[in-house]
Amino acid sequence: MHSGICFKGLPAVFDPRRRPWVIAENASTKEITAQINKCPSGALSYYMNAEENNNIKIEAETIAEVSTNGPLLVYGNIKIKHSDGREEIKNKVTAFCRCGQSSNKPYCDGTHRKVGFEG
């Protein structure tokens, strides 16, 4: 689920109406990472190629919050095991789809608003 904060501060790089919607060449690494760090939903993330340990953990308690008529928000460090065997490490906040209509399952893409999900 995208928060406007995630992309509005750097429109030359992030524009959800454009395809591809991310053009990393339009800003410096410092500018891009600073913008992503402002993203409260966890919808955007990055890793540094030069880092030896890309699984840097943020010290935080893991909390799951059911948002009214929206996604399941999981705060903290989690490992997601996909049905195809892939694994991902997520930090900060991860928004999982509850409406079943996301085109980015298991993650929320905001479709719950379009379909009038209540729950």
N, CA, C and O atoms as CSV, one atom per row, in Angstrom:
chain,resi,resn,atom,element,x,y,z
A,1,MET,N,N,0.859,-1.159,0.000
A,1,MET,CA,C,0.000,0.000,0.000
A,1,MET,C,C,0.903,1.218,0.000
A,1,MET,O,O,1.784,1.343,0.851
A,2,HIS,N,N,0.694,2.092,-0.923
A,2,HIS,CA,C,1.538,3.269,-1.017
A,2,HIS,C,C,0.944,4.424,-0.241
A,2,HIS,O,O,-0.262,4.668,-0.270
A,3,SER,N,N,1.805,5.114,0.442
A,3,SER,CA,C,1.444,6.377,1.057
A,3,SER,C,C,1.986,7.445,0.121
A,3,SER,O,O,3.064,7.270,-0.445
A,4,GLY,N,N,1.274,8.531,-0.052
A,4,GLY,CA,C,1.760,9.604,-0.915
A,4,GLY,C,C,3.132,10.095,-0.507
A,4,GLY,O,O,3.908,10.561,-1.340
A,5,ILE,N,N,3.432,9.988,0.790
A,5,ILE,CA,C,4.743,10.400,1.285
A,5,ILE,C,C,5.851,9.596,0.616
A,5,ILE,O,O,6.960,10.099,0.434
A,6,CYS,N,N,5.562,8.357,0.251
A,6,CYS,CA,C,6.577,7.471,-0.318
A,6,CYS,C,C,7.160,8.013,-1.620
A,6,CYS,O,O,8.348,7.830,-1.885
A,7,PHE,N,N,6.349,8.670,-2.429
A,7,PHE,CA,C,6.840,9.064,-3.749
A,7,PHE,C,C,6.731,10.545,-4.079
A,7,PHE,O,O,7.438,11.006,-4.974
A,8,LYS,N,N,5.894,11.304,-3.412
A,8,LYS,CA,C,5.660,12.694,-3.803
A,8,LYS,C,C,6.867,13.606,-3.628
A,8,LYS,O,O,6.955,14.634,-4.299
A,9,GLY,N,N,7.789,13.259,-2.755
A,9,GLY,CA,C,8.945,14.108,-2.518
A,9,GLY,C,C,10.014,14.013,-3.591
A,9,GLY,O,O,10.946,14.817,-3.605
A,10,LEU,N,N,9.897,13.047,-4.487
A,10,LEU,CA,C,10.898,12.852,-5.531
A,10,LEU,C,C,10.199,12.416,-6.833
A,10,LEU,O,O,10.405,11.294,-7.296
A,11,PRO,N,N,9.367,13.304,-7.426
A,11,PRO,CA,C,8.564,12.937,-8.587
A,11,PRO,C,C,9.362,12.594,-9.838
A,11,PRO,O,O,8.846,11.898,-10.713
A,12,ALA,N,N,10.587,13.054,-9.952
A,12,ALA,CA,C,11.402,12.700,-11.120
A,12,ALA,C,C,11.781,11.219,-11.098
A,12,ALA,O,O,12.065,10.630,-12.141
A,13,VAL,N,N,11.784,10.623,-9.904
A,13,VAL,CA,C,12.127,9.199,-9.756
A,13,VAL,C,C,10.864,8.350,-9.632
A,13,VAL,O,O,10.731,7.335,-10.316
A,14,PHE,N,N,9.938,8.759,-8.765
A,14,PHE,CA,C,8.750,7.957,-8.465
A,14,PHE,C,C,7.494,8.618,-9.029
A,14,PHE,O,O,7.134,9.724,-8.625
A,15,ASP,N,N,6.834,7.940,-9.959
A,15,ASP,CA,C,5.571,8.430,-10.509
A,15,ASP,C,C,4.683,7.226,-10.800
A,15,ASP,O,O,4.835,6.592,-11.845
A,16,PRO,N,N,3.745,6.892,-9.887
A,16,PRO,CA,C,2.922,5.694,-10.052
A,16,PRO,C,C,2.024,5.699,-11.297
A,16,PRO,O,O,1.465,4.661,-11.649
A,17,ARG,N,N,1.876,6.842,-11.963
A,17,ARG,CA,C,1.072,6.893,-13.199
A,17,ARG,C,C,1.898,6.530,-14.426
A,17,ARG,O,O,1.339,6.294,-15.498
A,18,ARG,N,N,3.215,6.483,-14.286
A,18,ARG,CA,C,4.131,6.219,-15.392
A,18,ARG,C,C,4.550,4.749,-15.353
A,18,ARG,O,O,4.557,4.133,-14.287
A,19,ARG,N,N,4.898,4.191,-16.505
A,19,ARG,CA,C,5.445,2.837,-16.590
A,19,ARG,C,C,6.747,2.890,-17.352
A,19,ARG,O,O,6.725,3.331,-18.501
A,20,PRO,N,N,7.884,2.479,-16.811
A,20,PRO,CA,C,8.018,2.056,-15.423
A,20,PRO,C,C,7.837,3.230,-14.482
A,20,PRO,O,O,8.147,4.368,-14.836
A,21,TRP,N,N,7.342,2.965,-13.297
A,21,TRP,CA,C,7.023,4.068,-12.395
A,21,TRP,C,C,8.207,4.524,-11.553
A,21,TRP,O,O,8.111,5.530,-10.851
A,22,VAL,N,N,9.334,3.793,-11.612
A,22,VAL,CA,C,10.549,4.195,-10.913
A,22,VAL,C,C,11.671,4.357,-11.923
A,22,VAL,O,O,11.992,3.422,-12.657
A,23,ILE,N,N,12.267,5.538,-11.964
A,23,ILE,CA,C,13.422,5.790,-12.828
A,23,ILE,C,C,14.557,6.272,-11.924
A,23,ILE,O,O,14.709,7.467,-11.668
A,24,ALA,N,N,15.345,5.313,-11.450
A,24,ALA,CA,C,16.387,5.589,-10.452
A,24,ALA,C,C,17.465,6.542,-10.971
A,24,ALA,O,O,18.105,7.233,-10.179
A,25,GLU,N,N,17.670,6.587,-12.264
A,25,GLU,CA,C,18.714,7.434,-12.845
A,25,GLU,C,C,18.425,8.929,-12.692
A,25,GLU,O,O,19.310,9.755,-12.922
A,26,ASN,N,N,17.203,9.282,-12.310
A,26,ASN,CA,C,16.822,10.689,-12.223
A,26,ASN,C,C,17.190,11.367,-10.900
A,26,ASN,O,O,16.816,12.518,-10.676
A,27,ALA,N,N,17.916,10.669,-10.025
A,27,ALA,CA,C,18.355,11.273,-8.761
A,27,ALA,C,C,19.556,10.501,-8.232
A,27,ALA,O,O,19.868,9.405,-8.699
A,28,SER,N,N,20.213,11.087,-7.263
A,28,SER,CA,C,21.373,10.428,-6.656
A,28,SER,C,C,20.919,9.338,-5.690
A,28,SER,O,O,19.773,9.324,-5.242
A,29,THR,N,N,21.826,8.438,-5.384
A,29,THR,CA,C,21.533,7.380,-4.411
A,29,THR,C,C,21.125,7.989,-3.079
A,29,THR,O,O,20.191,7.510,-2.436
A,30,LYS,N,N,21.811,9.029,-2.665
A,30,LYS,CA,C,21.504,9.689,-1.389
A,30,LYS,C,C,20.074,10.245,-1.382
A,30,LYS,O,O,19.353,10.097,-0.396
A,31,GLU,N,N,19.670,10.883,-2.482
A,31,GLU,CA,C,18.312,11.442,-2.569
A,31,GLU,C,C,17.256,10.332,-2.550
A,31,GLU,O,O,16.230,10.453,-1.880
A,32,ILE,N,N,17.515,9.265,-3.283
A,32,ILE,CA,C,16.546,8.156,-3.361
A,32,ILE,C,C,16.406,7.465,-2.010
A,32,ILE,O,O,15.288,7.227,-1.554
A,33,THR,N,N,17.527,7.138,-1.362
A,33,THR,CA,C,17.441,6.454,-0.076
A,33,THR,C,C,16.781,7.345,0.972
A,33,THR,O,O,16.031,6.849,1.812
A,34,ALA,N,N,17.043,8.634,0.939
A,34,ALA,CA,C,16.403,9.557,1.885
A,34,ALA,C,C,14.887,9.560,1.687
A,34,ALA,O,O,14.133,9.569,2.660
A,35,GLN,N,N,14.440,9.554,0.428
A,35,GLN,CA,C,12.997,9.540,0.155
A,35,GLN,C,C,12.374,8.222,0.603
A,35,GLN,O,O,11.314,8.225,1.231
A,36,ILE,N,N,13.006,7.108,0.296
A,36,ILE,CA,C,12.476,5.802,0.694
A,36,ILE,C,C,12.410,5.690,2.208
A,36,ILE,O,O,11.468,5.104,2.740
A,37,ASN,N,N,13.390,6.238,2.909
A,37,ASN,CA,C,13.381,6.193,4.374
A,37,ASN,C,C,12.210,6.967,4.972
A,37,ASN,O,O,11.853,6.739,6.128
A,38,LYS,N,N,11.607,7.875,4.211
A,38,LYS,CA,C,10.441,8.627,4.680
A,38,LYS,C,C,9.141,7.852,4.490
A,38,LYS,O,O,8.104,8.256,5.016
A,39,CYS,N,N,9.179,6.759,3.757
A,39,CYS,CA,C,7.983,5.996,3.396
A,39,CYS,C,C,7.445,5.222,4.608
A,39,CYS,O,O,8.072,4.256,5.042
A,40,PRO,N,N,6.297,5.629,5.160
A,40,PRO,CA,C,5.789,4.989,6.375
A,40,PRO,C,C,5.158,3.622,6.153
A,40,PRO,O,O,5.031,2.848,7.101
A,41,SER,N,N,4.764,3.310,4.933
A,41,SER,CA,C,4.060,2.053,4.691
A,41,SER,C,C,4.993,0.881,4.458
A,41,SER,O,O,4.568,-0.271,4.542
A,42,GLY,N,N,6.256,1.153,4.167
A,42,GLY,CA,C,7.175,0.071,3.840
A,42,GLY,C,C,7.023,-0.415,2.413
A,42,GLY,O,O,7.617,-1.423,2.031
A,43,ALA,N,N,6.220,0.303,1.611
A,43,ALA,CA,C,5.985,-0.095,0.230
A,43,ALA,C,C,7.243,0.016,-0.616
A,43,ALA,O,O,7.385,-0.700,-1.607
A,44,LEU,N,N,8.148,0.893,-0.244
A,44,LEU,CA,C,9.400,1.058,-0.976
A,44,LEU,C,C,10.548,0.609,-0.085
A,44,LEU,O,O,10.545,0.858,1.121
A,45,SER,N,N,11.518,-0.047,-0.681
A,45,SER,CA,C,12.703,-0.454,0.068
A,45,SER,C,C,13.895,-0.458,-0.872
A,45,SER,O,O,13.739,-0.301,-2.083
A,46,TYR,N,N,15.065,-0.634,-0.325
A,46,TYR,CA,C,16.282,-0.671,-1.130
A,46,TYR,C,C,17.334,-1.471,-0.390
A,46,TYR,O,O,17.202,-1.733,0.806
A,47,TYR,N,N,18.365,-1.855,-1.096
A,47,TYR,CA,C,19.559,-2.392,-0.471
A,47,TYR,C,C,20.740,-1.837,-1.224
A,47,TYR,O,O,20.642,-1.499,-2.403
A,48,MET,N,N,21.844,-1.748,-0.542
A,48,MET,CA,C,23.056,-1.192,-1.129
A,48,MET,C,C,23.901,-2.345,-1.666
A,48,MET,O,O,24.232,-3.271,-0.925
A,49,ASN,N,N,24.247,-2.290,-2.938
A,49,ASN,CA,C,25.027,-3.360,-3.555
A,49,ASN,C,C,26.345,-3.612,-2.845
A,49,ASN,O,O,26.808,-4.752,-2.797
A,50,ALA,N,N,26.949,-2.588,-2.299
A,50,ALA,CA,C,28.267,-2.720,-1.676
A,50,ALA,C,C,28.192,-3.296,-0.264
A,50,ALA,O,O,29.221,-3.656,0.308
A,51,GLU,N,N,27.010,-3.386,0.298
A,51,GLU,CA,C,26.893,-3.912,1.654
A,51,GLU,C,C,27.077,-5.413,1.652
A,51,GLU,O,O,26.515,-6.113,0.809
A,52,GLU,N,N,27.863,-5.911,2.591
A,52,GLU,CA,C,28.057,-7.349,2.687
A,52,GLU,C,C,26.854,-8.023,3.314
A,52,GLU,O,O,26.523,-9.152,2.951
A,53,ASN,N,N,26.203,-7.368,4.230
A,53,ASN,CA,C,25.034,-7.947,4.884
A,53,ASN,C,C,23.826,-7.094,4.548
A,53,ASN,O,O,23.601,-6.058,5.172
A,54,ASN,N,N,23.046,-7.526,3.562
A,54,ASN,CA,C,21.868,-6.769,3.143
A,54,ASN,C,C,20.678,-6.976,4.066
A,54,ASN,O,O,19.660,-6.299,3.916
A,55,ASN,N,N,20.783,-7.886,5.005
A,55,ASN,CA,C,19.673,-8.161,5.902
A,55,ASN,C,C,19.839,-7.408,7.213
A,55,ASN,O,O,19.778,-8.001,8.290
A,56,ILE,N,N,20.046,-6.117,7.122
A,56,ILE,CA,C,20.208,-5.280,8.302
A,56,ILE,C,C,18.870,-5.218,9.014
A,56,ILE,O,O,17.854,-4.873,8.409
A,57,LYS,N,N,18.865,-5.549,10.289
A,57,LYS,CA,C,17.623,-5.557,11.041
A,57,LYS,C,C,17.465,-4.271,11.827
A,57,LYS,O,O,18.422,-3.735,12.385
A,58,ILE,N,N,16.256,-3.801,11.856
A,58,ILE,CA,C,15.896,-2.639,12.645
A,58,ILE,C,C,15.440,-3.165,13.999
A,58,ILE,O,O,14.625,-4.085,14.067
A,59,GLU,N,N,15.954,-2.597,15.057
A,59,GLU,CA,C,15.536,-3.024,16.385
A,59,GLU,C,C,14.106,-2.548,16.610
A,59,GLU,O,O,13.856,-1.354,16.779
A,60,ALA,N,N,13.175,-3.490,16.611
A,60,ALA,CA,C,11.780,-3.137,16.799
A,60,ALA,C,C,10.988,-4.370,17.200
A,60,ALA,O,O,11.305,-5.487,16.792
A,61,GLU,N,N,9.978,-4.157,17.985
A,61,GLU,CA,C,9.045,-5.207,18.335
A,61,GLU,C,C,8.195,-5.493,17.097
A,61,GLU,O,O,7.880,-4.572,16.343
A,62,THR,N,N,7.821,-6.746,16.879
A,62,THR,CA,C,6.950,-7.076,15.757
A,62,THR,C,C,5.501,-6.958,16.212
A,62,THR,O,O,5.090,-7.576,17.194
A,63,ILE,N,N,4.735,-6.154,15.480
A,63,ILE,CA,C,3.337,-5.895,15.814
A,63,ILE,C,C,2.502,-6.062,14.555
A,63,ILE,O,O,2.891,-5.576,13.492
A,64,ALA,N,N,1.369,-6.737,14.651
A,64,ALA,CA,C,0.418,-6.846,13.540
A,64,ALA,C,C,-0.802,-6.003,13.887
A,64,ALA,O,O,-1.366,-6.120,14.975
A,65,GLU,N,N,-1.202,-5.150,12.942
A,65,GLU,CA,C,-2.341,-4.254,13.156
A,65,GLU,C,C,-3.314,-4.397,11.998
A,65,GLU,O,O,-2.934,-4.230,10.839
A,66,VAL,N,N,-4.558,-4.704,12.305
A,66,VAL,CA,C,-5.599,-4.778,11.287
A,66,VAL,C,C,-6.141,-3.373,11.096
A,66,VAL,O,O,-6.735,-2.805,12.012
A,67,SER,N,N,-5.938,-2.806,9.904
A,67,SER,CA,C,-6.456,-1.464,9.650
A,67,SER,C,C,-7.903,-1.562,9.187
A,67,SER,O,O,-8.252,-2.449,8.409
A,68,THR,N,N,-8.731,-0.661,9.658
A,68,THR,CA,C,-10.146,-0.661,9.312
A,68,THR,C,C,-10.319,-0.541,7.807
A,68,THR,O,O,-9.833,0.405,7.189
A,69,ASN,N,N,-11.013,-1.505,7.226
A,69,ASN,CA,C,-11.302,-1.524,5.777
A,69,ASN,C,C,-10.039,-1.466,4.919
A,69,ASN,O,O,-10.068,-0.970,3.792
A,70,GLY,N,N,-8.946,-1.968,5.452
A,70,GLY,CA,C,-7.676,-1.906,4.736
A,70,GLY,C,C,-6.797,-3.102,5.017
A,70,GLY,O,O,-7.285,-4.160,5.414
A,71,PRO,N,N,-5.507,-2.939,4.814
A,71,PRO,CA,C,-4.582,-4.062,4.908
A,71,PRO,C,C,-4.247,-4.469,6.338
A,71,PRO,O,O,-4.583,-3.781,7.303
A,72,LEU,N,N,-3.578,-5.605,6.438
A,72,LEU,CA,C,-2.957,-6.039,7.680
A,72,LEU,C,C,-1.564,-5.437,7.669
A,72,LEU,O,O,-0.758,-5.746,6.792
A,73,LEU,N,N,-1.277,-4.586,8.630
A,73,LEU,CA,C,0.024,-3.928,8.714
A,73,LEU,C,C,0.881,-4.669,9.731
A,73,LEU,O,O,0.484,-4.842,10.883
A,74,VAL,N,N,2.061,-5.104,9.294
A,74,VAL,CA,C,2.984,-5.793,10.191
A,74,VAL,C,C,4.215,-4.911,10.345
A,74,VAL,O,O,4.917,-4.627,9.374
A,75,TYR,N,N,4.466,-4.486,11.573
A,75,TYR,CA,C,5.591,-3.621,11.896
A,75,TYR,C,C,6.716,-4.472,12.475
A,75,TYR,O,O,6.480,-5.322,13.334
A,76,GLY,N,N,7.933,-4.243,12.005
A,76,GLY,CA,C,9.081,-4.956,12.548
A,76,GLY,C,C,9.787,-5.785,11.492
A,76,GLY,O,O,9.581,-5.595,10.294
A,77,ASN,N,N,10.614,-6.701,11.947
A,77,ASN,CA,C,11.415,-7.546,11.068
A,77,ASN,C,C,10.679,-8.857,10.824
A,77,ASN,O,O,10.365,-9.584,11.766
A,78,ILE,N,N,10.406,-9.156,9.553
A,78,ILE,CA,C,9.723,-10.410,9.241
A,78,ILE,C,C,10.350,-11.054,8.005
A,78,ILE,O,O,10.910,-10.374,7.146
A,79,LYS,N,N,10.242,-12.379,7.939
A,79,LYS,CA,C,10.664,-13.130,6.758
A,79,LYS,C,C,9.391,-13.636,6.089
A,79,LYS,O,O,8.552,-14.263,6.735
A,80,ILE,N,N,9.251,-13.364,4.799
A,80,ILE,CA,C,8.094,-13.816,4.037
A,80,ILE,C,C,8.541,-14.973,3.168
A,80,ILE,O,O,9.489,-14.843,2.393
A,81,LYS,N,N,7.868,-16.098,3.292
A,81,LYS,CA,C,8.143,-17.271,2.470
A,81,LYS,C,C,7.022,-17.387,1.454
A,81,LYS,O,O,5.881,-17.674,1.816
A,82,HIS,N,N,7.338,-17.164,0.182
A,82,HIS,CA,C,6.350,-17.211,-0.895
A,82,HIS,C,C,6.078,-18.658,-1.305
A,82,HIS,O,O,6.880,-19.552,-1.035
A,83,SER,N,N,4.943,-18.871,-1.955
A,83,SER,CA,C,4.554,-20.223,-2.369
A,83,SER,C,C,5.515,-20.829,-3.383
A,83,SER,O,O,5.575,-22.052,-3.515
A,84,ASP,N,N,6.269,-19.997,-4.104
A,84,ASP,CA,C,7.239,-20.515,-5.077
A,84,ASP,C,C,8.610,-20.784,-4.447
A,84,ASP,O,O,9.558,-21.133,-5.150
A,85,GLY,N,N,8.716,-20.623,-3.128
A,85,GLY,CA,C,9.961,-20.901,-2.437
A,85,GLY,C,C,10.839,-19.686,-2.177
A,85,GLY,O,O,11.778,-19.757,-1.384
A,86,ARG,N,N,10.540,-18.569,-2.839
A,86,ARG,CA,C,11.328,-17.354,-2.595
A,86,ARG,C,C,11.122,-16.887,-1.163
A,86,ARG,O,O,10.064,-17.097,-0.570
A,87,GLU,N,N,12.147,-16.255,-0.626
A,87,GLU,CA,C,12.048,-15.662,0.694
A,87,GLU,C,C,12.471,-14.205,0.616
A,87,GLU,O,O,13.390,-13.850,-0.123
A,88,GLU,N,N,11.797,-13.374,1.380
A,88,GLU,CA,C,12.126,-11.948,1.457
A,88,GLU,C,C,12.211,-11.543,2.913
A,88,GLU,O,O,11.459,-12.035,3.754
A,89,ILE,N,N,13.124,-10.652,3.199
A,89,ILE,CA,C,13.203,-10.047,4.522
A,89,ILE,C,C,12.619,-8.647,4.408
A,89,ILE,O,O,13.011,-7.870,3.537
A,90,LYS,N,N,11.685,-8.333,5.288
A,90,LYS,CA,C,11.080,-7.004,5.306
A,90,LYS,C,C,11.325,-6.375,6.665
A,90,LYS,O,O,11.276,-7.045,7.697
A,91,ASN,N,N,11.588,-5.087,6.648
A,91,ASN,CA,C,11.775,-4.315,7.872
A,91,ASN,C,C,10.795,-3.155,7.833
A,91,ASN,O,O,10.167,-2.907,6.803
A,92,LYS,N,N,10.661,-2.462,8.913
A,92,LYS,CA,C,9.743,-1.337,9.043
A,92,LYS,C,C,8.314,-1.837,9.043
A,92,LYS,O,O,7.916,-2.563,9.953
A,93,VAL,N,N,7.516,-1.455,8.018
A,93,VAL,CA,C,6.098,-1.811,7.946
A,93,VAL,C,C,5.833,-2.542,6.642
A,93,VAL,O,O,6.283,-2.111,5.580
A,94,THR,N,N,5.107,-3.645,6.719
A,94,THR,CA,C,4.706,-4.389,5.533
A,94,THR,C,C,3.182,-4.453,5.527
A,94,THR,O,O,2.574,-4.828,6.530
A,95,ALA,N,N,2.564,-4.091,4.409
A,95,ALA,CA,C,1.104,-4.069,4.295
A,95,ALA,C,C,0.655,-5.276,3.477
A,95,ALA,O,O,0.972,-5.380,2.292
A,96,PHE,N,N,-0.085,-6.188,4.113
A,96,PHE,CA,C,-0.592,-7.383,3.454
A,96,PHE,C,C,-2.052,-7.185,3.061
A,96,PHE,O,O,-2.832,-6.606,3.818
A,97,CYS,N,N,-2.417,-7.665,1.877
A,97,CYS,CA,C,-3.781,-7.549,1.359
A,97,CYS,C,C,-4.749,-8.367,2.208
A,97,CYS,O,O,-4.467,-9.515,2.552
A,98,ARG,N,N,-5.892,-7.770,2.544
A,98,ARG,CA,C,-6.977,-8.498,3.206
A,98,ARG,C,C,-8.197,-8.619,2.315
A,98,ARG,O,O,-9.064,-9.452,2.580
A,99,CYS,N,N,-8.293,-7.807,1.258
A,99,CYS,CA,C,-9.500,-7.821,0.427
A,99,CYS,C,C,-9.465,-8.922,-0.627
A,99,CYS,O,O,-10.506,-9.291,-1.171
A,100,GLY,N,N,-8.275,-9.450,-0.922
A,100,GLY,CA,C,-8.139,-10.501,-1.927
A,100,GLY,C,C,-8.059,-9.996,-3.351
A,100,GLY,O,O,-7.989,-10.802,-4.279
A,101,GLN,N,N,-8.067,-8.689,-3.557
A,101,GLN,CA,C,-8.118,-8.137,-4.900
A,101,GLN,C,C,-6.813,-7.506,-5.374
A,101,GLN,O,O,-6.740,-7.050,-6.515
A,102,SER,N,N,-5.790,-7.467,-4.539
A,102,SER,CA,C,-4.523,-6.834,-4.892
A,102,SER,C,C,-3.884,-7.519,-6.095
A,102,SER,O,O,-3.939,-8.742,-6.222
A,103,SER,N,N,-3.285,-6.732,-6.970
A,103,SER,CA,C,-2.542,-7.312,-8.095
A,103,SER,C,C,-1.083,-7.531,-7.699
A,103,SER,O,O,-0.257,-7.892,-8.537
A,104,ASN,N,N,-0.769,-7.313,-6.428
A,104,ASN,CA,C,0.594,-7.479,-5.926
A,104,ASN,C,C,0.585,-8.385,-4.691
A,104,ASN,O,O,1.329,-8.144,-3.740
A,105,LYS,N,N,-0.256,-9.429,-4.703
A,105,LYS,CA,C,-0.374,-10.321,-3.555
A,105,LYS,C,C,0.972,-10.928,-3.207
A,105,LYS,O,O,1.734,-11.248,-4.119
A,106,PRO,N,N,1.297,-11.099,-1.965
A,106,PRO,CA,C,0.417,-10.957,-0.806
A,106,PRO,C,C,0.322,-9.530,-0.280
A,106,PRO,O,O,-0.318,-9.280,0.742
A,107,TYR,N,N,0.957,-8.602,-0.977
A,107,TYR,CA,C,1.013,-7.228,-0.491
A,107,TYR,C,C,-0.186,-6.411,-0.963
A,107,TYR,O,O,-0.778,-6.695,-2.005
A,108,CYS,N,N,-0.524,-5.412,-0.193
A,108,CYS,CA,C,-1.616,-4.513,-0.521
A,108,CYS,C,C,-1.167,-3.521,-1.588
A,108,CYS,O,O,-0.054,-2.998,-1.528
A,109,ASP,N,N,-2.031,-3.266,-2.561
A,109,ASP,CA,C,-1.738,-2.236,-3.568
A,109,ASP,C,C,-2.788,-1.123,-3.561
A,109,ASP,O,O,-2.823,-0.297,-4.473
A,110,GLY,N,N,-3.639,-1.102,-2.540
A,110,GLY,CA,C,-4.651,-0.057,-2.422
A,110,GLY,C,C,-5.969,-0.372,-3.094
A,110,GLY,O,O,-6.885,0.450,-3.064
A,111,THR,N,N,-6.090,-1.550,-3.706
A,111,THR,CA,C,-7.318,-1.914,-4.422
A,111,THR,C,C,-8.525,-1.974,-3.492
A,111,THR,O,O,-9.657,-1.810,-3.947
A,112,HIS,N,N,-8.306,-2.207,-2.194
A,112,HIS,CA,C,-9.425,-2.286,-1.253
A,112,HIS,C,C,-10.302,-1.042,-1.304
A,112,HIS,O,O,-11.509,-1.120,-1.076
A,113,ARG,N,N,-9.696,0.104,-1.602
A,113,ARG,CA,C,-10.484,1.348,-1.710
A,113,ARG,C,C,-11.391,1.301,-2.934
A,113,ARG,O,O,-12.550,1.710,-2.868
A,114,LYS,N,N,-10.869,0.807,-4.041
A,114,LYS,CA,C,-11.648,0.760,-5.305
A,114,LYS,C,C,-12.805,-0.220,-5.212
A,114,LYS,O,O,-13.864,0.026,-5.789
A,115,VAL,N,N,-12.624,-1.335,-4.492
A,115,VAL,CA,C,-13.662,-2.371,-4.451
A,115,VAL,C,C,-14.593,-2.224,-3.249
A,115,VAL,O,O,-15.513,-3.021,-3.068
A,116,GLY,N,N,-14.349,-1.202,-2.431
A,116,GLY,CA,C,-15.235,-0.954,-1.278
A,116,GLY,C,C,-15.125,-2.014,-0.186
A,116,GLY,O,O,-16.116,-2.346,0.464
A,117,PHE,N,N,-13.919,-2.543,0.014
A,117,PHE,CA,C,-13.705,-3.580,1.029
A,117,PHE,C,C,-14.072,-3.055,2.413
A,117,PHE,O,O,-13.707,-1.942,2.791
A,118,GLU,N,N,-14.794,-3.874,3.151
A,118,GLU,CA,C,-15.113,-3.573,4.535
A,118,GLU,C,C,-14.701,-4.755,5.387
A,118,GLU,O,O,-15.029,-5.903,5.088
A,119,GLY,N,N,-13.986,-4.461,6.438
A,119,GLY,CA,C,-13.581,-5.557,7.298
A,119,GLY,C,C,-12.556,-5.138,8.304
A,119,GLY,O,O,-12.110,-5.956,9.109
